[in-house]
């Protein structure tokens, strides 16, 4: 059975550009790939035809020979294994691109791949005052550091660094054809590092790094919030020979305060007042987050939930000279465990309150509405 014309197989004209050929091949290879058509023999055959056609036409010399002599140019081995029986998957570079798109198989070119050090995460807890003013904390971080014995080279001979792995040529992975499929695995020689050491250091076994505990002083900026993550570039684990260090991420948690509650740059403070203070008015003194004191005037008739604002007494805004405000929220406290004298005075006060006093407008207005409700026959 005569073979179909290669241009017709790809669905392009004979004057198609290399880009047109590539686009047509990619589209058809994705459409007929066996993994997308399991058990479909026709799709498998079509995939082989498409791959064979593109393998010839993408090469200028092979394409020129095909244009002059047709399929006869590649019969009896003339095509260098391009026939159906001798098609070489590994020789078709663009087939690897299709695998990359479909299965995420990374194609790493030659050259050494330095393994970057791992990132580290460390938590630190501070109090609200430290979050306000900023502080410096000392951390002890278990990590990997450069091996002092080989100065990080991984080699017993300090002057000799790691070399490109001869098996994977620095890629860290090797590919092998298993039947119809191309399989990618971690290189068994370098364990994926892309580099090998001929005479490994006896201390670090060629890794170039060893496990240690580091002491590190970390500056926490003023205004930091609970849950903030601080990145310290290059303070993570040391990388292998010739590689960069990872980063250290410090996660800050702020302990709750006995007086203050933070709301972004503002501070809320709840202050209980005696009933007499709220009724008669008073002046109270409260603490401020910066360690100072502030006086707050409480007007007569203050109610639970009323707020008083102290401008500029809140938190510093991160990376700014501005400050938030402090809000004093009062809660009027009902007296308990009354002495006989206190009870006598309150009973006298209540007696006066029931004789037409207008000192509790909300109370009186509410119960006037309740009386009207019952009188209206809706009770």
C-alpha positions as CSV (number, residue, x, y, z in Angstrom):
1,X,0.0,0.0,0.0
2,X,1.5,3.3,-1.1
3,X,2.3,5.8,1.7
4,X,0.4,9.1,1.9
5,X,2.3,12.2,0.9
6,X,4.0,13.7,4.0
7,X,2.6,17.2,3.3
8,X,-0.9,15.7,3.0
9,X,-0.3,13.7,6.3
10,X,0.3,17.0,8.1
11,X,-2.4,18.9,6.2
12,X,0.0,21.6,4.9
13,X,1.0,22.9,1.5
14,X,4.4,22.0,0.0
15,X,5.6,25.6,0.5
16,X,4.7,25.5,4.2
17,X,7.1,27.3,6.5
18,X,8.9,25.6,9.4
19,X,6.5,27.3,11.8
20,X,3.5,26.0,9.8
21,X,4.9,22.5,9.9
22,X,5.5,22.7,13.6
23,X,2.0,24.0,14.4
24,X,0.4,21.3,12.3
25,X,2.5,18.6,13.9
26,X,1.8,19.7,17.4
27,X,-2.0,19.9,16.8
28,X,-2.1,16.4,15.2
29,X,0.3,14.8,17.7
30,X,-1.8,16.0,20.6
31,X,-5.0,14.8,18.9
32,X,-3.8,11.3,18.1
33,X,-1.4,10.6,21.0
34,X,-2.0,7.0,22.3
35,X,-2.5,8.2,25.8
36,X,-5.4,10.3,24.7
37,X,-6.8,7.4,22.6
38,X,-6.1,4.2,24.7
39,X,-6.8,1.0,22.7
40,X,-7.4,2.9,19.4
41,X,-5.2,1.3,16.8
42,X,-6.1,3.7,14.1
43,X,-5.2,6.7,16.3
44,X,-1.9,5.0,17.1
45,X,-1.1,4.4,13.4
46,X,-2.1,8.0,12.6
47,X,0.2,9.3,15.4
48,X,3.1,7.3,13.9
49,X,2.4,8.7,10.4
50,X,2.3,12.2,11.7
51,X,5.5,11.9,13.6
52,X,7.3,10.2,10.7
53,X,6.2,13.0,8.3
54,X,7.3,15.8,10.6
55,X,10.6,14.1,11.3
56,X,11.4,14.2,7.6
57,X,10.0,17.6,6.7
58,X,11.5,19.5,9.7
59,X,15.0,18.7,8.5
60,X,16.0,20.8,5.5
61,X,18.2,18.1,3.9
62,X,15.7,15.4,4.4
63,X,12.9,17.7,3.1
64,X,15.0,18.5,0.0
65,X,15.5,14.8,-0.7
66,X,11.9,14.1,-0.2
67,X,10.8,16.9,-2.5
68,X,13.1,15.5,-5.3
69,X,12.7,11.7,-4.9
70,X,9.6,11.2,-2.7
71,X,9.5,8.2,-0.3
72,X,12.1,6.4,-2.4
73,X,14.7,8.7,-0.9
74,X,14.3,6.9,2.5
75,X,13.7,3.3,1.5
76,X,16.1,0.6,2.5
77,X,17.7,2.6,5.3
78,X,18.2,5.7,3.2
79,X,16.2,7.8,5.6
80,X,18.4,7.1,8.6
81,X,15.7,5.1,10.5
82,X,12.8,7.3,9.5
83,X,10.7,4.5,8.2
84,X,7.8,3.0,10.1
85,X,9.8,0.2,11.5
86,X,12.8,2.3,12.5
87,X,11.2,5.5,13.7
88,X,13.3,6.9,16.5
89,X,11.3,8.7,19.2
90,X,14.3,10.1,21.0
91,X,15.5,11.8,17.8
92,X,12.3,13.8,17.4
93,X,12.9,16.8,19.6
94,X,9.5,18.3,19.3
95,X,7.9,15.0,20.5
96,X,9.5,15.8,23.9
97,X,7.7,19.2,23.8
98,X,4.4,17.3,23.4
99,X,5.2,15.1,26.4
100,X,6.0,18.3,28.4
101,X,2.6,19.8,27.6
102,X,0.6,16.7,28.3
103,X,2.4,15.2,31.3
104,X,4.5,18.1,32.7
105,X,7.8,16.3,32.0
106,X,10.4,19.0,32.3
107,X,13.1,19.1,29.7
108,X,16.3,20.3,31.2
109,X,19.1,21.1,28.8
110,X,22.8,20.3,29.3
111,X,24.9,22.2,31.7
112,X,25.2,21.9,35.5
113,X,22.2,22.4,37.7
114,X,23.1,23.8,41.1
115,X,20.8,22.6,43.8
116,X,19.5,25.7,45.7
117,X,19.3,25.4,49.4
118,X,15.9,24.7,51.0
119,X,13.8,27.5,52.5
120,X,13.1,27.4,56.3
121,X,10.2,28.5,58.4
122,X,10.6,29.7,61.9
123,X,7.9,31.1,64.3
124,X,8.4,33.8,66.9
125,X,6.0,35.2,69.5
126,X,6.2,38.8,70.8
127,X,3.9,40.9,73.0
128,X,1.8,43.8,71.8
129,X,4.3,46.4,73.3
130,X,7.1,44.9,71.2
131,X,4.9,44.9,68.1
132,X,4.3,48.6,68.8
133,X,7.9,49.7,69.2
134,X,9.7,47.0,67.2
135,X,12.2,44.6,68.7
136,X,15.0,42.3,68.0
137,X,14.7,38.5,68.7
138,X,17.4,35.9,68.8
139,X,16.5,32.6,67.0
140,X,18.2,29.3,67.0
141,X,17.5,27.7,63.6
142,X,18.3,24.1,62.8
143,X,19.6,24.2,59.2
144,X,22.2,23.0,56.8
145,X,25.4,25.1,56.6
146,X,28.4,25.0,54.3
147,X,30.8,22.2,55.3
148,X,33.9,23.8,56.8
149,X,36.0,20.7,56.0
150,X,35.7,21.1,52.3
151,X,34.6,24.7,52.2
152,X,31.4,23.7,50.6
153,X,33.0,22.1,47.5
154,X,31.9,18.6,48.5
155,X,35.3,17.3,47.6
156,X,38.1,16.0,49.8
157,X,40.4,18.1,47.5
158,X,39.2,21.6,48.3
159,X,40.5,22.9,45.0
160,X,38.4,20.5,43.0
161,X,34.7,21.3,42.7
162,X,31.9,19.0,41.6
163,X,31.8,18.1,37.9
164,X,28.9,17.7,35.5
165,X,27.3,14.3,35.8
166,X,28.5,12.2,32.8
167,X,25.3,10.2,32.8
168,X,22.7,13.0,32.5
169,X,25.0,15.8,31.4
170,X,23.9,17.9,34.2
171,X,20.1,17.5,33.6
172,X,19.5,15.5,36.8
173,X,17.1,13.2,34.8
174,X,17.6,10.6,32.2
175,X,15.2,9.4,29.5
176,X,14.7,5.9,28.2
177,X,12.4,4.4,25.6
178,X,10.3,1.6,26.8
179,X,8.4,0.2,23.9
180,X,6.3,2.9,22.4
181,X,6.8,5.4,25.3
182,X,9.5,7.7,26.5
183,X,10.1,7.5,30.2
184,X,11.9,10.1,32.3
185,X,13.6,9.2,35.6
186,X,15.9,10.7,38.2
187,X,19.5,10.2,37.2
188,X,20.8,7.2,39.3
189,X,24.4,8.5,39.2
190,X,23.9,11.9,40.7
191,X,20.5,11.4,42.4
192,X,19.0,14.3,40.4
193,X,21.7,16.9,41.4
194,X,23.3,17.0,37.9
195,X,26.8,17.0,39.5
196,X,29.1,14.4,40.9
197,X,32.2,14.5,43.1
198,X,35.1,12.1,42.3
199,X,36.7,12.3,45.8
200,X,33.8,13.1,48.2
201,X,34.5,14.9,51.5
202,X,34.5,12.5,54.4
203,X,32.6,14.9,56.6
204,X,29.7,15.9,54.4
205,X,29.8,12.8,52.0
206,X,30.1,15.1,49.0
207,X,27.0,17.2,49.8
208,X,29.0,20.3,50.6
209,X,26.7,21.0,53.5
210,X,26.2,19.7,57.0
211,X,23.4,19.9,59.6
212,X,24.0,22.5,62.3
213,X,22.1,24.9,64.5
214,X,22.6,28.6,63.8
215,X,22.0,31.6,66.0
216,X,20.4,34.5,64.2
217,X,19.3,38.0,65.4
218,X,16.1,39.1,63.6
219,X,14.8,42.7,63.7
220,X,11.0,43.0,64.0
221,X,9.8,46.3,62.6
222,X,7.6,48.7,64.6
223,X,3.9,48.3,63.7
224,X,4.1,44.6,62.7
225,X,0.8,42.7,62.8
226,X,-0.1,39.3,64.0
227,X,0.5,36.7,61.2
228,X,3.1,38.9,59.4
229,X,5.7,36.9,57.5
230,X,9.2,38.3,57.3
231,X,11.5,37.0,54.5
232,X,15.3,36.9,55.1
233,X,16.9,36.2,51.8
234,X,19.8,33.8,51.8
235,X,19.4,32.8,55.5
236,X,17.9,29.4,54.7
237,X,19.7,26.2,54.2
238,X,23.0,26.3,52.4
239,X,22.9,24.9,48.8
240,X,25.1,22.3,47.3
241,X,28.5,23.1,45.7
242,X,28.1,26.3,43.7
243,X,24.5,26.8,44.6
244,X,22.6,29.6,46.4
245,X,21.3,29.5,49.9
246,X,17.6,29.2,50.5
247,X,15.5,31.8,52.4
248,X,14.3,32.0,56.0
249,X,10.7,32.9,56.6
250,X,9.9,34.2,60.1
251,X,6.2,34.1,61.0
252,X,5.3,36.6,63.7
253,X,2.5,36.0,66.2
254,X,1.5,38.6,68.7
255,X,0.2,37.7,72.2
256,X,-3.1,39.1,73.4
257,X,-2.8,42.1,75.8
258,X,-4.6,42.4,79.1
259,X,-5.8,46.0,78.3
260,X,-5.5,46.7,74.6
261,X,-7.1,45.2,71.5
262,X,-5.6,46.1,68.2
263,X,-7.8,46.9,65.1
264,X,-5.3,47.6,62.3
265,X,-3.5,50.8,63.4
266,X,-6.1,51.7,66.1
267,X,-6.3,50.4,69.7
268,X,-9.5,49.7,71.6
269,X,-9.6,49.7,75.4
270,X,-12.6,48.8,77.4
271,X,-12.9,50.7,80.7
272,X,-15.5,49.8,83.4
273,X,-17.1,52.8,85.2
274,X,-19.0,52.9,88.5
275,X,-22.6,53.9,88.1
276,X,-21.9,57.1,90.0
277,X,-19.0,58.0,87.8
278,X,-21.2,57.6,84.7
279,X,-24.1,59.5,86.2
280,X,-22.2,62.4,87.8
281,X,-19.2,62.6,85.4
282,X,-15.5,62.2,86.2
283,X,-12.0,62.3,84.9
284,X,-10.1,59.0,84.6
285,X,-6.5,58.2,83.8
286,X,-5.7,55.3,81.3
287,X,-2.4,53.7,80.1
288,X,-1.3,54.2,76.5
289,X,0.5,51.6,74.4
290,X,3.7,53.7,74.3
291,X,4.0,53.5,78.1
292,X,2.6,57.0,78.8
293,X,-0.6,58.0,80.5
294,X,-3.6,59.9,79.2
295,X,-6.5,61.6,81.0
296,X,-10.1,61.1,79.7
297,X,-13.0,63.4,80.8
298,X,-16.2,61.4,81.4
299,X,-19.2,63.7,81.0
300,X,-22.3,63.3,83.3
301,X,-24.8,60.8,81.9
302,X,-22.3,58.6,80.1
303,X,-23.8,55.3,78.9
304,X,-22.4,51.8,78.4
305,X,-20.9,51.6,74.9
306,X,-20.0,55.3,74.6
307,X,-16.5,55.8,73.1
308,X,-13.9,58.5,73.6
309,X,-11.2,59.1,71.0
310,X,-7.5,59.8,71.8
311,X,-5.9,60.9,68.5
312,X,-2.5,59.6,67.6
313,X,-2.3,57.2,70.6
314,X,-2.6,54.1,68.5
315,X,-0.2,51.9,66.6
316,X,2.5,53.2,64.3
317,X,1.6,52.5,60.6
318,X,4.2,50.1,59.2
319,X,6.8,52.0,57.1
320,X,5.2,55.3,57.9
321,X,5.4,58.1,60.5
322,X,1.6,58.1,61.0
323,X,-0.1,56.7,64.0
324,X,-3.6,55.4,64.6
325,X,-6.0,56.4,67.4
326,X,-7.0,54.9,70.7
327,X,-10.6,54.5,71.5
328,X,-11.9,54.2,75.1
329,X,-15.1,52.3,75.3
330,X,-16.9,52.5,78.7
331,X,-19.1,49.9,80.4
332,X,-21.2,51.1,83.3
333,X,-21.0,48.6,86.1
334,X,-24.0,47.8,88.3
335,X,-22.9,47.8,92.0
336,X,-22.9,44.5,93.9
337,X,-22.6,43.4,97.5
338,X,-24.2,46.7,98.8
339,X,-23.7,47.8,102.3
340,X,-26.8,48.8,104.3
341,X,-26.0,52.5,103.8
342,X,-25.5,52.1,100.1
343,X,-28.8,50.2,99.8
344,X,-30.6,52.9,101.8
345,X,-29.2,55.6,99.5
346,X,-30.2,53.7,96.3
347,X,-33.7,53.0,97.6
348,X,-34.1,56.7,98.2
349,X,-32.8,57.4,94.7
350,X,-35.2,54.9,93.2
351,X,-38.1,56.5,95.1
352,X,-37.3,59.8,93.7
353,X,-36.9,58.3,90.2
354,X,-40.4,56.9,90.3
355,X,-41.9,60.3,91.1
356,X,-41.7,61.9,87.7
357,X,-37.9,62.2,87.4
358,X,-36.7,62.6,83.8
359,X,-33.2,61.2,84.5
360,X,-33.7,58.0,82.6
361,X,-35.3,59.0,79.2
362,X,-34.7,55.7,77.5
363,X,-36.2,53.7,80.4
364,X,-39.2,55.9,80.7
365,X,-39.8,56.1,76.9
366,X,-39.6,52.3,76.6
367,X,-42.1,51.5,79.3
368,X,-44.5,54.3,78.1
369,X,-44.6,52.4,74.8
370,X,-45.2,49.1,76.6
371,X,-48.2,50.6,78.5
372,X,-49.6,51.9,75.3
373,X,-49.2,48.5,73.7
374,X,-51.2,46.8,76.4
375,X,-53.9,49.5,76.5
376,X,-54.4,49.0,72.8
377,X,-55.5,45.4,73.5
378,X,-52.6,43.7,71.7
379,X,-51.2,42.1,74.8
